């Protein structure tokens, strides 16, 4: 039986397509849009800021069947995939970690692969 993952996360594809899972969307509260801000100093992360208006922000498109939300984030994809080999074809999974000062930080989730014995 698969485990239920209730971690708020963003899935990002190389083409800039992005999706927030249901838990992440619920974490945004009444937001209708988000802003993605790049790191400004070494040691900082990309920030995801919920917005109640769409002015200057990325509008969220919600899927009512699973509660997920989709949007386009080409700048985020270009920046993150630039650090990976061109042969990497999988999506990136980023956890939304609440930051009291700004909103949410995007933190890469580690992938652990185990070989069958």
Phi, psi and omega in degrees: 000128182290148177281145176274124181261108181260024178279128175292121182216158178246131175256128184237131179253157184303327182281001178096355176289136181225152180217132173264132176289172183302320180296319179294317180298317179295329179293337181282351178068234184268015182297139173251350181208168178223159170243139176248118182247129181287164176299144181251337179222157178303139179090355177261168184239169171299144179246142174245117183247119177291143179228143179271350174232160184268358182299118178072013184232172178270121181287135180270137176249118188261136172262117184285341183290326181234356180081006180282161180227138183240153176196173178254135180221067184296325180293318178296314180297315180299317182292315184282320181286342177297333181274357182251157177297147180299339180282348178292115184248358181277166175283164173259141178247121182241127178277141174269114180250122182298129177244117186303328184279325192238329187142254179231143171261144176264118184240125180297136176273139179282145178250123179249126179245134178242140178271144178286138182277000000 
